[in-house]
Amino acid sequence: MPLAEFELVMLESGEVALQRTGADETLVTINFSPEVMAMLDGKHIDVAKSMMDAGIQMAFDLGEGRVLPDGTEPEKSHTVH
């Protein structure tokens, strides 16, 4: 299955949304409170991108069995010859 490309967009509501490139369907949204927006001083897009990147990576790792749902790595079996 080919990997979909994603993009971050700013919604009219001020939320940062993750969408597939060329699609209008929102997959995930991040909404920062006014207090956090003030604290981030305009860097909220960078923070949202980092959050989305981490979430996408975790989803791929879970799908490939590299990480268990609790965040730990599965035990590796060792073959002794």
C-alpha positions in Angstrom: 0.0 0.0 0.0 1.5 3.4 -1.0 2.1 5.9 1.8 -0.3 8.8 1.8 1.2 12.3 2.0 -0.2 14.5 4.8 -0.4 18.2 5.3 -1.1 20.5 8.2 -3.7 23.2 7.7 -5.0 26.0 9.8 -8.8 25.8 10.1 -11.0 28.9 10.4 -11.5 27.9 14.0 -7.8 28.3 14.7 -7.2 24.6 15.1 -4.3 22.9 13.4 -5.6 20.0 11.3 -3.9 17.0 9.7 -5.3 16.0 6.3 -4.3 13.8 3.4 -2.8 16.0 0.7 -5.5 17.1 -1.7 -8.4 16.0 0.5 -10.8 18.0 2.6 -11.4 15.4 5.3 -9.7 16.2 8.6 -8.0 13.3 10.3 -6.8 14.9 13.5 -7.1 18.3 15.0 -5.0 20.1 17.7 -6.6 23.0 19.6 -4.3 25.1 21.8 -5.8 27.1 24.6 -5.3 30.9 24.5 -2.9 30.5 27.5 -0.8 28.0 25.6 -0.9 30.1 22.4 0.5 33.0 24.4 3.2 30.8 25.9 4.3 29.4 22.5 4.5 33.0 21.1 3.7 32.0 17.5 5.5 28.7 17.6 2.2 26.6 17.8 2.6 25.4 14.2 6.0 23.9 15.0 4.7 22.3 18.2 1.7 20.9 16.3 4.0 19.5 13.6 6.1 17.7 16.1 3.0 16.3 17.8 1.6 15.1 14.5 5.0 13.6 13.4 5.3 11.7 16.7 1.7 10.4 16.4 2.2 9.3 12.8 5.4 7.5 13.6 3.8 5.7 16.5 0.9 4.6 14.3 3.3 3.1 11.8 5.4 1.4 14.5 2.2 -0.1 16.0 1.1 -1.3 12.6 4.4 -2.9 11.9 4.6 -4.6 15.3 7.7 -2.6 16.3 6.0 -1.2 19.3 3.3 -2.6 21.6 0.2 -0.6 22.5 1.7 0.2 25.9 4.7 1.8 24.1 7.2 -0.9 24.9 9.2 -2.8 22.3 8.3 -6.5 21.7 10.8 -9.0 23.0 13.2 -10.1 20.4 13.9 -13.8 20.1 17.5 -14.9 19.7 18.6 -17.9 17.7 21.6 -19.7 19.0 23.4 -21.9 16.6 
